[in-house]
Amino acid sequence: NMLIRTVSVASGLVTTVAGQTGLACPAACYSDGVGTNALFNQPADLAVAPDGTFALIVDEFNHRIRRMELSTFNFEVSTIAGSGNTGAADNADGLLAEFDIPAGIAIDPKGEYALVAEWNNAKVRKVKLATGSVSTLAGSTIGSSDGVGAAAEFSFLHGIDISPNGKQAAVTDSGNKLIRVIDIGTGAVTTLAGTVGVAGTDDATGTSASFHSPTYIQYTANSRTVLVTEHQTAHLIRAVDVETRVVTTVAGTTVGYMDGAGASAQFHGPRGIALSPDGLTAAIVVDGGNGGNGNEGIRTLSVC
């Protein structure tokens, strides 16, 4: 739909705050502006600043990072990074930097920078919010190697989140079917869980576990666990203990639509995931569905 929408947790009221539908993309799908005067081309992920004053949006097929003001309630949208050309160029001027399908975004707990996971470039980029400057934290060519900075390799990165303590980032390495962790201070990348290139849903420890389509990822409030959505085929919500590397399935079983506890619940294409403001009581899962099957909706998952 190319829209940014808000959902009232209390009432379920859905409101469109930015973007328009029915446009001839890509030519007519990029514009900064206020509210529905702003245009997007596949906004894929969103991160809200710690103080709640703005949100950052990865505008996938415009290859840009957009900022939407929340404090003024006029939802003004501006571009903070990305020239619109596909590429991998870093630049101190964010508007001259290049991205190639930015897919996931997270803002650090101090609100100083954002990390962006790129699908085509297989890199994690760092955007300083004060200046807009863009640099590469980790990644180089497509592959699966652990390493520091450019020595690390990824394959089709999708989701990213920064731990509440600000020390690590976790990414869903969809092409490799892995969950990877990045030390933000050093750029060192390690594999937390999953078997390279092996699709599955095995709950186990570390590389004995398997994922089918790890999509988006979210740390819990204590930085101890990451929650992972599996969008295609598996239709599950998985949890990975960051310390023990134990992988468990916390919700979902066969594809479908059913509320329930654990394996009694069913999803069809769960994608985005975020914690409630208290960080303890619920996660919000976007149940994407496919082909207009009626499963599209916002689901809640208790993580207490």
Backbone as CSV, one residue per row, in Angstrom:
resi,resn,N_x,N_y,N_z,CA_x,CA_y,CA_z,C_x,C_y,C_z
1,ASN,0.803,-1.220,0.000,0.000,0.000,0.000,0.840,1.278,0.000
2,MET,2.126,1.180,0.283,3.039,2.329,0.292,2.634,3.365,1.342
3,LEU,2.103,2.899,2.469,1.585,3.785,3.509,2.308,3.574,4.825
4,ILE,2.302,4.617,5.649,2.677,4.504,7.055,1.391,4.697,7.857
5,ARG,1.081,3.739,8.720,-0.187,3.778,9.442,0.058,3.588,10.933
6,THR,-0.800,4.182,11.721,-0.749,3.993,13.172,-1.947,3.159,13.613
7,VAL,-1.725,2.398,14.678,-2.786,1.566,15.244,-2.900,1.881,16.720
8,SER,-4.065,2.295,17.168,-4.293,2.537,18.585,-4.375,1.202,19.311
9,VAL,-3.492,0.997,20.282,-3.513,-0.257,21.035,-4.796,-0.365,21.846
10,ALA,-5.295,0.760,22.322,-6.494,0.747,23.168,-7.762,0.423,22.386
11,SER,-7.893,1.011,21.182,-9.147,0.879,20.443,-9.038,0.061,19.166
12,GLY,-7.806,-0.136,18.679,-7.621,-0.812,17.395,-7.829,0.097,16.197
13,LEU,-8.044,1.398,16.427,-8.263,2.338,15.336,-7.008,2.463,14.468
14,VAL,-7.184,2.312,13.168,-6.088,2.412,12.217,-6.193,3.735,11.461
15,THR,-5.057,4.471,11.403,-5.029,5.778,10.744,-3.843,5.853,9.807
16,THR,-4.057,6.312,8.591,-2.961,6.552,7.654,-2.368,7.916,7.937
17,VAL,-1.056,7.955,8.206,-0.410,9.222,8.558,0.554,9.716,7.488
18,ALA,0.973,8.858,6.574,1.881,9.290,5.517,1.805,8.323,4.348
19,GLY,2.046,8.844,3.147,2.054,8.009,1.960,0.734,8.010,1.217
20,GLN,0.766,7.469,0.005,-0.418,7.347,-0.836,-0.405,6.001,-1.544
21,THR,-1.580,5.542,-1.929,-1.696,4.301,-2.690,-2.033,4.615,-4.148
22,GLY,-1.947,3.579,-4.983,-2.404,3.700,-6.363,-1.511,4.498,-7.274
23,LEU,-0.211,4.595,-6.930,0.701,5.386,-7.743,1.488,4.492,-8.704
24,ALA,1.980,5.104,-9.775,2.770,4.368,-10.764,4.225,4.370,-10.326
25,CYS,4.614,3.366,-9.581,5.993,3.284,-9.094,6.888,2.698,-10.193
26,PRO,8.188,3.031,-10.217,8.862,3.848,-9.213,8.863,5.334,-9.486
27,ALA,8.506,5.747,-10.696,8.688,7.145,-11.061,7.924,8.096,-10.152
28,ALA,6.731,7.697,-9.735,5.872,8.603,-8.976,5.812,8.274,-7.494
29,CYS,6.811,7.558,-7.002,6.711,7.076,-5.624,7.810,7.596,-4.711
30,TYR,8.280,8.802,-4.962,9.228,9.405,-4.032,8.971,10.896,-3.911
31,SER,8.687,11.323,-2.692,8.556,12.745,-2.417,8.597,12.956,-0.923
32,ASP,9.379,13.931,-0.479,9.296,14.375,0.903,8.092,15.292,1.041
33,GLY,7.575,15.384,2.259,6.415,16.243,2.464,5.729,15.930,3.772
34,VAL,4.622,16.585,3.998,3.859,16.416,5.238,2.749,15.392,5.025
35,GLY,2.731,14.383,5.896,1.644,13.417,5.888,1.481,12.707,4.559
36,THR,0.281,12.772,4.009,-0.011,12.042,2.774,0.586,12.710,1.540
37,ASN,1.245,13.846,1.698,1.992,14.426,0.582,3.337,13.726,0.390
38,ALA,3.791,12.998,1.406,5.016,12.212,1.295,4.718,10.919,0.546
39,LEU,5.673,10.487,-0.269,5.485,9.267,-1.057,6.617,8.295,-0.801
40,PHE,6.277,6.995,-0.807,7.234,5.928,-0.547,7.139,4.881,-1.652
41,ASN,8.192,4.079,-1.747,8.189,2.933,-2.651,8.658,1.719,-1.848
42,GLN,7.722,1.055,-1.247,7.932,-0.126,-0.415,8.632,0.209,0.911
43,PRO,7.962,0.949,1.781,8.511,1.137,3.131,8.469,-0.198,3.869
44,ALA,9.642,-0.684,4.291,9.736,-2.069,4.749,9.879,-2.219,6.252
45,ASP,10.520,-1.265,6.906,10.744,-1.378,8.348,10.802,0.022,8.926
46,LEU,10.534,0.107,10.219,10.439,1.397,10.889,11.003,1.261,12.292
47,ALA,11.715,2.296,12.752,12.242,2.321,14.109,11.910,3.671,14.729
48,VAL,11.398,3.646,15.953,11.041,4.874,16.657,12.194,5.278,17.566
49,ALA,12.525,6.572,17.568,13.604,7.088,18.410,13.290,6.846,19.887
50,PRO,14.320,6.692,20.714,14.084,6.432,22.148,13.219,7.476,22.831
51,ASP,13.304,8.736,22.395,12.479,9.772,23.023,11.122,9.927,22.353
52,GLY,10.850,9.130,21.337,9.539,9.126,20.701,9.247,10.299,19.802
53,THR,10.255,11.122,19.474,9.992,12.331,18.700,9.974,12.105,17.198
54,PHE,10.587,11.024,16.729,10.612,10.765,15.295,10.772,9.267,15.052
55,ALA,10.515,8.874,13.822,10.735,7.492,13.384,11.578,7.509,12.130
56,LEU,12.385,6.468,11.956,13.133,6.269,10.726,12.523,5.116,9.948
57,ILE,12.462,5.273,8.634,11.810,4.299,7.766,12.786,3.901,6.667
58,VAL,12.929,2.600,6.433,13.693,2.165,5.267,12.739,2.107,4.069
59,ASP,13.024,2.953,3.099,12.234,3.048,1.880,12.951,2.186,0.840
60,GLU,12.566,0.913,0.810,13.365,-0.107,0.128,13.704,0.222,-1.317
61,PHE,12.678,0.423,-2.134,12.934,0.547,-3.565,13.251,1.976,-3.991
62,ASN,13.192,2.922,-3.058,13.779,4.241,-3.288,15.225,4.283,-2.811
63,HIS,15.651,3.223,-2.117,17.039,3.090,-1.651,17.435,4.283,-0.777
64,ARG,16.527,4.637,0.125,16.729,5.799,0.975,16.284,5.506,2.409
65,ILE,16.810,6.318,3.328,16.373,6.298,4.717,15.581,7.573,4.958
66,ARG,14.349,7.424,5.401,13.454,8.565,5.571,13.198,8.802,7.063
67,ARG,12.957,10.039,7.416,12.641,10.425,8.793,11.226,11.007,8.839
68,MET,10.422,10.545,9.805,9.068,11.053,9.974,8.928,11.647,11.369
69,GLU,8.527,12.910,11.429,8.385,13.596,12.712,7.132,13.109,13.436
70,LEU,7.290,12.810,14.715,6.168,12.354,15.531,5.755,13.379,16.581
71,SER,6.692,14.207,17.024,6.414,15.118,18.136,5.441,16.228,17.753
72,THR,5.423,16.619,16.475,4.546,17.705,16.040,3.195,17.205,15.542
73,PHE,3.064,15.903,15.377,1.822,15.266,14.931,1.392,15.699,13.527
74,ASN,2.315,16.298,12.765,1.990,16.565,11.366,2.629,15.536,10.438
75,PHE,3.478,14.662,11.023,4.073,13.532,10.313,4.832,13.976,9.056
76,GLU,5.635,15.010,9.230,6.459,15.474,8.122,7.567,14.460,7.832
77,VAL,7.765,14.159,6.551,8.741,13.165,6.124,9.867,13.861,5.366
78,SER,11.111,13.521,5.716,12.283,14.041,5.025,13.250,12.888,4.773
79,THR,14.178,13.087,3.876,15.192,12.076,3.570,16.480,12.441,4.283
80,ILE,17.039,11.482,5.050,18.282,11.772,5.769,19.488,11.086,5.140
81,ALA,19.264,10.043,4.354,20.395,9.344,3.737,19.919,8.598,2.500
82,GLY,20.805,8.547,1.527,20.520,7.840,0.282,20.264,8.799,-0.861
83,SER,20.997,8.585,-1.955,20.831,9.438,-3.131,19.688,8.967,-4.017
84,GLY,19.256,7.737,-3.808,18.264,7.132,-4.692,18.888,6.234,-5.741
85,ASN,20.199,6.376,-5.948,20.912,5.478,-6.858,21.312,4.209,-6.125
86,THR,21.218,3.080,-6.787,21.654,1.838,-6.153,23.175,1.780,-6.148
87,GLY,23.729,1.348,-5.021,25.169,1.255,-4.882,25.528,1.030,-3.431
88,ALA,26.795,1.141,-3.116,27.261,0.863,-1.757,28.186,1.949,-1.230
89,ALA,28.132,3.126,-1.839,29.071,4.187,-1.476,28.750,4.773,-0.111
90,ASP,29.752,4.810,0.772,29.653,5.561,2.019,29.939,7.028,1.710
91,ASN,29.433,7.912,2.587,29.705,9.326,2.371,29.388,10.097,3.637
92,ALA,30.210,11.112,3.939,29.941,11.972,5.082,28.661,12.773,4.886
93,ASP,28.295,13.008,3.631,27.020,13.624,3.297,26.031,12.499,3.012
94,GLY,25.110,12.286,3.930,24.198,11.154,3.804,23.426,11.132,2.505
95,LEU,23.101,12.294,1.956,22.313,12.346,0.728,23.121,11.959,-0.505
96,LEU,24.432,11.811,-0.344,25.276,11.336,-1.435,25.641,9.859,-1.282
97,ALA,25.311,9.280,-0.139,25.566,7.861,0.086,24.599,7.021,-0.739
98,GLU,24.957,5.752,-0.947,24.122,4.852,-1.743,23.746,3.612,-0.938
99,PHE,22.543,3.127,-1.190,22.052,1.872,-0.623,21.502,1.022,-1.762
100,ASP,21.353,-0.278,-1.487,20.737,-1.176,-2.455,19.764,-2.083,-1.714
101,ILE,18.529,-1.658,-1.712,17.423,-2.299,-0.994,17.717,-2.402,0.510
102,PRO,17.700,-1.272,1.208,17.767,-1.330,2.668,16.497,-1.991,3.201
103,ALA,16.655,-3.002,4.053,15.504,-3.816,4.446,15.116,-3.683,5.908
104,GLY,16.095,-3.434,6.786,15.804,-3.353,8.213,16.529,-2.181,8.831
105,ILE,15.986,-1.655,9.947,16.599,-0.506,10.592,16.373,-0.566,12.096
106,ALA,17.346,-0.066,12.851,17.239,0.019,14.302,17.985,1.260,14.762
107,ILE,17.495,1.890,15.817,18.121,3.080,16.394,18.733,2.702,17.733
108,ASP,19.942,3.203,18.006,20.612,2.848,19.254,19.900,3.484,20.444
109,PRO,20.081,2.933,21.653,19.326,3.406,22.826,19.543,4.875,23.170
110,LYS,20.655,5.460,22.744,20.913,6.874,23.013,20.391,7.789,21.904
111,GLY,19.910,7.205,20.832,19.382,8.001,19.733,20.440,8.721,18.935
112,GLU,21.657,8.165,18.893,22.768,8.828,18.201,22.967,8.327,16.779
113,TYR,22.629,7.091,16.512,22.848,6.533,15.176,21.816,5.448,14.899
114,ALA,21.712,5.096,13.649,20.877,3.973,13.226,21.741,2.966,12.491
115,LEU,21.377,1.698,12.598,22.002,0.645,11.803,20.995,0.156,10.774
116,VAL,21.479,-0.041,9.555,20.624,-0.441,8.442,21.131,-1.762,7.876
117,ALA,20.237,-2.732,7.756,20.563,-4.018,7.123,20.178,-3.938,5.655
118,GLU,21.133,-4.279,4.760,20.886,-4.174,3.324,20.734,-5.550,2.685
119,TRP,19.704,-5.673,1.908,19.406,-6.934,1.238,20.419,-7.240,0.132
120,ASN,20.585,-6.340,-0.810,21.449,-6.628,-1.957,22.929,-6.433,-1.663
121,ASN,23.276,-5.425,-0.874,24.686,-5.165,-0.596,25.278,-6.114,0.439
122,ALA,24.425,-6.824,1.171,24.904,-7.741,2.210,25.816,-7.023,3.201
123,LYS,25.381,-5.844,3.622,26.159,-5.051,4.558,25.259,-4.480,5.657
124,VAL,25.903,-4.144,6.769,25.254,-3.371,7.818,25.879,-1.987,7.801
125,ARG,25.056,-0.981,7.578,25.534,0.392,7.460,25.163,1.182,8.717
126,LYS,25.956,2.172,9.027,25.737,3.020,10.205,25.445,4.438,9.735
127,VAL,24.330,4.990,10.202,23.930,6.347,9.841,23.937,7.199,11.105
128,LYS,24.806,8.202,11.170,24.832,9.115,12.310,23.676,10.103,12.159
129,LEU,22.841,10.181,13.198,21.613,10.959,13.065,21.868,12.460,13.118
130,ALA,22.931,12.892,13.773,23.216,14.326,13.860,23.682,14.895,12.529
131,THR,24.426,14.094,11.759,25.030,14.594,10.523,24.518,13.903,9.269
132,GLY,23.941,12.713,9.416,23.502,11.940,8.256,24.602,11.142,7.606
133,SER,25.831,11.200,8.117,26.947,10.489,7.490,26.716,8.981,7.523
134,VAL,27.128,8.315,6.462,26.907,6.881,6.307,28.255,6.172,6.207
135,SER,28.421,5.116,7.003,29.627,4.293,6.949,29.204,2.830,7.013
136,THR,30.138,1.931,6.715,29.856,0.497,6.754,30.422,-0.090,8.036
137,LEU,29.548,-0.715,8.827,29.987,-1.339,10.073,30.528,-2.741,9.817
138,ALA,29.857,-3.511,8.974,30.274,-4.897,8.722,29.716,-5.374,7.395
139,GLY,30.450,-6.308,6.783,30.004,-6.908,5.537,30.810,-6.436,4.346
140,SER,30.839,-7.277,3.320,31.569,-6.948,2.095,30.892,-7.661,0.926
141,THR,31.378,-8.832,0.582,30.778,-9.632,-0.480,29.800,-10.639,0.116
142,ILE,28.995,-11.244,-0.749,28.043,-12.255,-0.295,28.790,-13.524,0.115
143,GLY,28.432,-14.047,1.272,29.061,-15.248,1.809,28.541,-15.492,3.203
144,SER,29.256,-16.291,3.972,28.780,-16.643,5.316,29.876,-16.556,6.375
145,SER,31.010,-15.979,6.044,32.146,-15.967,6.967,31.909,-15.023,8.139
146,ASP,32.257,-15.493,9.342,32.374,-14.601,10.483,33.679,-13.821,10.346
147,GLY,33.742,-12.656,10.987,34.946,-11.852,10.904,34.687,-10.455,11.423
148,VAL,35.677,-9.607,11.304,35.580,-8.234,11.787,35.412,-7.284,10.601
149,GLY,34.374,-6.455,10.673,34.160,-5.450,9.642,34.001,-6.031,8.258
150,ALA,34.843,-5.610,7.329,34.750,-6.058,5.940,35.126,-7.520,5.752
151,ALA,35.739,-8.134,6.759,36.077,-9.560,6.660,34.847,-10.443,6.849
152,ALA,33.785,-9.888,7.416,32.546,-10.648,7.608,31.739,-10.661,6.315
153,GLU,30.946,-11.706,6.144,30.099,-11.827,4.962,28.673,-12.164,5.369
154,PHE,27.729,-11.656,4.590,26.307,-11.939,4.793,25.686,-12.299,3.448
155,SER,24.435,-12.767,3.518,23.694,-13.062,2.293,22.231,-12.669,2.490
156,PHE,21.824,-11.597,1.845,20.446,-11.115,1.893,19.985,-10.850,3.327
157,LEU,20.551,-9.806,3.900,20.132,-9.386,5.239,18.715,-8.835,5.202
158,HIS,17.988,-9.093,6.277,16.600,-8.634,6.315,16.375,-7.744,7.535
159,GLY,16.234,-8.334,8.724,15.938,-7.551,9.916,17.169,-7.272,10.751
160,ILE,17.078,-6.232,11.584,18.170,-5.877,12.487,17.580,-5.250,13.740
161,ASP,18.213,-5.500,14.874,17.828,-4.814,16.104,19.074,-4.613,16.951
162,ILE,19.062,-3.561,17.752,20.156,-3.242,18.661,19.730,-3.610,20.075
163,SER,20.614,-4.266,20.808,20.281,-4.675,22.175,20.006,-3.458,23.040
164,PRO,19.119,-3.569,24.036,18.821,-2.436,24.911,20.039,-1.863,25.624
165,ASN,21.082,-2.678,25.823,22.299,-2.145,26.443,23.224,-1.472,25.428
166,GLY,22.856,-1.517,24.159,23.588,-0.808,23.120,24.892,-1.430,22.694
167,LYS,25.196,-2.640,23.145,26.491,-3.241,22.857,26.505,-4.083,21.589
168,GLN,25.368,-4.691,21.266,25.323,-5.619,20.147,24.161,-5.310,19.221
169,ALA,24.292,-5.785,17.998,23.171,-5.814,17.068,22.979,-7.251,16.614
170,ALA,21.742,-7.650,16.433,21.430,-8.973,15.896,20.761,-8.785,14.542
171,VAL,21.129,-9.634,13.575,20.568,-9.536,12.231,20.077,-10.907,11.776
172,THR,19.044,-10.867,10.942,18.577,-12.086,10.290,19.260,-12.174,8.933
173,ASP,20.135,-13.154,8.805,20.882,-13.393,7.575,20.068,-14.395,6.761
174,SER,19.088,-13.866,6.018,18.076,-14.726,5.402,18.650,-15.664,4.361
175,GLY,19.596,-15.182,3.570,20.165,-16.025,2.530,20.929,-17.208,3.085
176,ASN,21.598,-17.000,4.205,22.351,-18.086,4.852,21.531,-18.866,5.860
177,LYS,20.321,-18.353,6.170,19.424,-18.977,7.146,20.068,-19.014,8.539
178,LEU,20.654,-17.865,8.892,21.382,-17.733,10.150,20.898,-16.524,10.939
179,ILE,21.163,-16.566,12.248,21.058,-15.396,13.104,22.480,-14.998,13.472
180,ARG,22.852,-13.768,13.153,24.210,-13.303,13.398,24.190,-12.176,14.426
181,VAL,25.288,-12.018,15.152,25.423,-10.963,16.153,26.645,-10.126,15.811
182,ILE,26.507,-8.813,15.949,27.596,-7.884,15.647,27.953,-7.115,16.908
183,ASP,29.233,-7.114,17.264,29.724,-6.246,18.324,29.827,-4.844,17.730
184,ILE,29.003,-3.926,18.214,28.926,-2.609,17.589,30.232,-1.833,17.757
185,GLY,30.915,-2.046,18.867,32.156,-1.326,19.113,33.286,-1.715,18.181
186,THR,33.336,-2.993,17.801,34.450,-3.490,16.989,34.062,-3.887,15.571
187,GLY,32.778,-4.121,15.327,32.340,-4.618,14.031,32.521,-6.112,13.857
188,ALA,32.850,-6.818,14.949,33.054,-8.265,14.873,31.715,-8.991,14.734
189,VAL,31.645,-9.894,13.759,30.423,-10.641,13.468,30.619,-12.104,13.843
190,THR,29.669,-12.660,14.580,29.676,-14.085,14.922,28.310,-14.678,14.603
191,THR,28.299,-15.965,14.345,27.044,-16.676,14.092,26.471,-17.149,15.411
192,LEU,25.261,-16.716,15.709,24.602,-17.082,16.956,23.878,-18.420,16.822
193,ALA,23.143,-18.600,15.731,22.356,-19.829,15.573,22.018,-20.057,14.114
194,GLY,21.772,-21.324,13.794,21.416,-21.717,12.442,22.541,-22.461,11.745
195,THR,22.168,-23.225,10.741,23.116,-23.993,9.931,23.178,-23.374,8.547
196,VAL,24.368,-23.034,8.081,24.522,-22.316,6.811,23.821,-23.053,5.676
197,GLY,22.873,-22.368,5.048,22.229,-22.888,3.857,21.257,-24.030,4.081
198,VAL,21.013,-24.416,5.327,20.112,-25.534,5.619,18.779,-24.990,6.101
199,ALA,17.720,-25.238,5.353,16.387,-24.781,5.725,15.731,-25.804,6.637
200,GLY,15.169,-25.318,7.744,14.493,-26.219,8.665,13.892,-25.453,9.817
201,THR,13.316,-26.187,10.737,12.689,-25.581,11.910,13.131,-26.297,13.186
202,ASP,14.319,-26.860,13.159,14.797,-27.619,14.315,15.157,-26.688,15.470
203,ASP,14.555,-26.938,16.621,14.967,-26.265,17.844,16.164,-27.017,18.407
204,ALA,17.232,-26.303,18.687,18.465,-26.921,19.186,19.377,-25.789,19.649
205,THR,20.650,-26.085,19.815,21.611,-25.095,20.289,22.555,-24.671,19.170
206,GLY,22.714,-23.362,18.996,23.686,-22.825,18.055,23.508,-23.324,16.642
207,THR,24.576,-23.852,16.064,24.548,-24.289,14.671,23.836,-25.621,14.472
208,SER,23.365,-26.238,15.548,22.537,-27.446,15.405,21.079,-27.085,15.118
209,ALA,20.714,-25.831,15.398,19.362,-25.367,15.104,19.253,-24.994,13.632
210,SER,18.031,-24.901,13.136,17.848,-24.496,11.744,16.670,-23.530,11.633
211,PHE,16.782,-22.657,10.629,15.734,-21.692,10.303,15.380,-21.851,8.837
212,HIS,14.170,-21.484,8.515,13.768,-21.562,7.117,13.834,-20.198,6.450
213,SER,13.227,-19.220,7.068,13.189,-17.885,6.456,13.195,-16.820,7.552
214,PRO,14.311,-16.693,8.294,14.355,-15.671,9.351,14.185,-14.286,8.736
215,THR,13.236,-13.522,9.264,12.833,-12.290,8.584,13.150,-11.054,9.425
216,TYR,12.384,-10.806,10.479,12.683,-9.674,11.356,13.012,-10.170,12.757
217,ILE,13.637,-9.291,13.537,14.230,-9.715,14.807,14.070,-8.619,15.848
218,GLN,13.912,-9.018,17.103,13.684,-8.063,18.192,14.291,-8.580,19.483
219,TYR,15.124,-7.751,20.125,15.631,-8.085,21.454,14.535,-7.930,22.493
220,THR,14.563,-8.771,23.516,13.728,-8.539,24.686,14.421,-7.514,25.578
221,ALA,13.695,-7.047,26.606,14.153,-5.900,27.388,15.457,-6.144,28.132
222,ASN,15.736,-7.403,28.464,16.946,-7.692,29.239,18.164,-7.996,28.367
223,SER,18.035,-7.833,27.064,19.105,-8.102,26.084,19.504,-9.571,26.029
224,ARG,18.768,-10.443,26.701,19.148,-11.847,26.820,18.630,-12.697,25.654
225,THR,17.499,-12.291,25.084,16.834,-13.118,24.081,16.484,-12.275,22.866
226,VAL,16.553,-12.899,21.678,16.011,-12.267,20.477,14.840,-13.097,19.977
227,LEU,13.800,-12.404,19.532,12.639,-13.029,18.917,12.762,-12.876,17.411
228,VAL,12.464,-13.934,16.678,12.656,-13.962,15.227,11.366,-14.404,14.553
229,THR,10.928,-13.642,13.553,9.793,-14.092,12.750,10.304,-14.886,11.551
230,GLU,9.548,-15.915,11.197,9.842,-16.705,9.990,8.670,-16.532,9.036
231,HIS,8.918,-15.764,7.985,7.834,-15.303,7.124,7.329,-16.374,6.167
232,GLN,8.211,-17.089,5.524,7.805,-18.025,4.483,7.963,-19.471,4.944
233,THR,7.015,-20.285,4.563,7.040,-21.740,4.767,6.905,-22.136,6.239
234,ALA,7.750,-21.600,7.118,7.712,-22.021,8.518,6.574,-21.363,9.284
235,HIS,6.348,-20.053,9.097,5.258,-19.324,9.735,5.306,-19.440,11.261
236,LEU,6.497,-19.183,11.814,6.727,-19.364,13.242,7.313,-18.107,13.868
237,ILE,7.228,-18.036,15.204,7.984,-17.081,15.987,8.980,-17.888,16.814
238,ARG,10.260,-17.598,16.616,11.315,-18.340,17.300,12.003,-17.429,18.317
239,ALA,12.627,-18.018,19.315,13.400,-17.274,20.310,14.797,-17.871,20.378
240,VAL,15.803,-16.995,20.497,17.185,-17.440,20.636,17.773,-16.808,21.886
241,ASP,18.252,-17.647,22.804,18.937,-17.156,23.996,20.342,-16.715,23.572
242,VAL,20.632,-15.439,23.751,21.889,-14.889,23.259,23.091,-15.479,23.993
243,GLU,22.923,-15.864,25.249,24.038,-16.404,26.033,24.247,-17.895,25.795
244,THR,23.153,-18.667,25.829,23.293,-20.121,25.686,23.184,-20.580,24.234
245,ARG,22.643,-19.714,23.355,22.431,-19.991,21.934,21.337,-21.027,21.696
246,VAL,20.521,-21.296,22.705,19.421,-22.252,22.566,18.274,-21.610,21.782
247,VAL,17.794,-22.336,20.774,16.697,-21.870,19.931,15.432,-22.637,20.288
248,THR,14.344,-21.908,20.504,13.050,-22.526,20.784,11.983,-21.877,19.912
249,THR,10.933,-22.622,19.652,9.764,-22.078,18.958,8.762,-21.642,20.010
250,VAL,8.406,-20.355,20.001,7.519,-19.844,21.053,6.082,-19.714,20.594
251,ALA,5.847,-19.667,19.288,4.464,-19.589,18.802,4.408,-20.024,17.353
252,GLY,3.298,-20.660,17.010,3.080,-21.079,15.631,3.285,-22.560,15.432
253,THR,2.659,-23.064,14.397,2.805,-24.478,14.022,2.579,-24.563,12.514
254,THR,1.460,-25.038,12.057,1.165,-25.055,10.634,0.609,-23.697,10.206
255,VAL,0.665,-23.436,8.910,0.180,-22.167,8.395,-1.332,-22.045,8.605
256,GLY,-1.780,-20.843,8.958,-3.200,-20.614,9.155,-3.435,-19.368,9.975
257,TYR,-4.618,-19.235,10.493,-4.940,-18.117,11.366,-5.683,-18.656,12.581
258,MET,-5.016,-18.610,13.739,-5.642,-19.074,14.969,-4.943,-18.412,16.153
259,ASP,-5.712,-17.798,17.020,-5.159,-17.312,18.281,-5.009,-18.497,19.221
260,GLY,-4.044,-18.410,20.117,-3.827,-19.499,21.057,-2.466,-19.378,21.701
261,ALA,-2.147,-20.320,22.540,-0.859,-20.330,23.239,0.120,-21.249,22.522
262,GLY,1.350,-20.742,22.308,2.410,-21.582,21.752,2.042,-22.210,20.429
263,ALA,2.160,-23.535,20.376,1.909,-24.271,19.137,0.439,-24.297,18.745
264,SER,-0.450,-23.835,19.621,-1.870,-23.756,19.260,-2.157,-22.576,18.344
265,ALA,-1.252,-21.594,18.325,-1.427,-20.432,17.464,-0.987,-20.754,16.039
266,GLN,-1.572,-20.045,15.092,-1.170,-20.178,13.695,-0.959,-18.798,13.088
267,PHE,0.033,-18.712,12.191,0.326,-17.485,11.464,0.400,-17.794,9.975
268,HIS,0.261,-16.748,9.191,0.486,-16.877,7.753,1.374,-15.714,7.325
269,GLY,2.662,-15.948,7.305,3.601,-14.925,6.884,3.898,-13.859,7.914
270,PRO,4.236,-14.221,9.169,4.587,-13.187,10.151,5.856,-12.457,9.733
271,ARG,5.821,-11.134,9.844,6.964,-10.332,9.380,7.500,-9.463,10.510
272,GLY,7.039,-8.206,10.591,7.595,-7.268,11.561,7.263,-7.635,12.990
273,ILE,8.159,-7.265,13.906,7.951,-7.562,15.314,8.569,-6.453,16.155
274,ALA,7.873,-6.053,17.222,8.369,-4.993,18.104,7.797,-5.207,19.494
275,LEU,8.547,-4.794,20.501,8.068,-4.910,21.870,7.171,-3.755,22.245
276,SER,6.262,-4.012,23.177,5.455,-2.948,23.751,6.349,-2.025,24.567
277,PRO,5.910,-0.810,24.872,6.778,0.155,25.554,7.351,-0.321,26.888
278,ASP,6.629,-1.174,27.618,7.180,-1.658,28.891,8.252,-2.717,28.680
279,GLY,8.369,-3.210,27.457,9.426,-4.153,27.130,9.237,-5.548,27.665
280,LEU,8.140,-5.806,28.338,7.980,-7.092,29.009,6.685,-7.810,28.662
281,THR,5.654,-7.082,28.318,4.336,-7.697,28.298,3.906,-8.277,26.962
282,ALA,4.331,-7.665,25.855,3.805,-8.160,24.580,4.724,-7.796,23.444
283,ALA,4.672,-8.578,22.404,5.299,-8.220,21.131,4.187,-7.999,20.132
284,ILE,4.409,-7.141,19.177,3.433,-6.890,18.128,3.938,-7.566,16.858
285,VAL,3.166,-8.461,16.348,3.559,-9.229,15.175,2.678,-8.847,13.997
286,VAL,3.290,-8.470,12.890,2.541,-8.197,11.673,2.365,-9.509,10.931
287,ASP,1.134,-10.005,10.885,0.847,-11.269,10.225,0.511,-10.969,8.781
288,GLY,1.515,-11.103,7.904,1.405,-10.593,6.552,0.422,-11.319,5.665
289,GLY,0.358,-12.638,5.761,-0.498,-13.382,4.860,-0.003,-13.295,3.430
290,ASN,-0.645,-13.973,2.566,-0.297,-13.939,1.146,-1.560,-14.060,0.327
291,GLY,-1.559,-13.363,-0.807,-2.637,-13.550,-1.778,-4.004,-13.145,-1.291
292,GLY,-4.084,-12.186,-0.360,-5.383,-11.723,0.087,-6.192,-12.796,0.778
293,ASN,-5.525,-13.617,1.593,-6.225,-14.737,2.216,-6.998,-14.341,3.464
294,GLY,-6.954,-13.040,3.839,-7.717,-12.600,4.989,-6.999,-12.718,6.305
295,ASN,-5.749,-13.205,6.296,-4.994,-13.337,7.540,-4.242,-12.070,7.902
296,GLU,-4.243,-11.075,7.025,-3.476,-9.868,7.276,-3.981,-9.170,8.543
297,GLY,-3.055,-8.841,9.434,-3.488,-8.172,10.652,-2.345,-7.975,11.617
298,ILE,-2.651,-7.355,12.746,-1.681,-7.131,13.811,-2.022,-8.076,14.950
299,ARG,-1.066,-8.878,15.345,-1.280,-9.886,16.400,-0.393,-9.535,17.598
300,THR,-0.824,-9.910,18.781,-0.011,-9.694,19.972,0.467,-11.040,20.526
301,LEU,1.673,-11.026,21.070,2.291,-12.236,21.610,2.837,-11.924,22.992
302,SER,2.356,-12.585,24.010,2.855,-12.365,25.342,4.260,-12.953,25.471
303,VAL,5.194,-12.164,26.012,6.555,-12.655,26.166,6.954,-12.689,27.642
304,CYS,5.995,-12.566,28.539,6.307,-12.629,29.974,6.649,-14.058,30.372
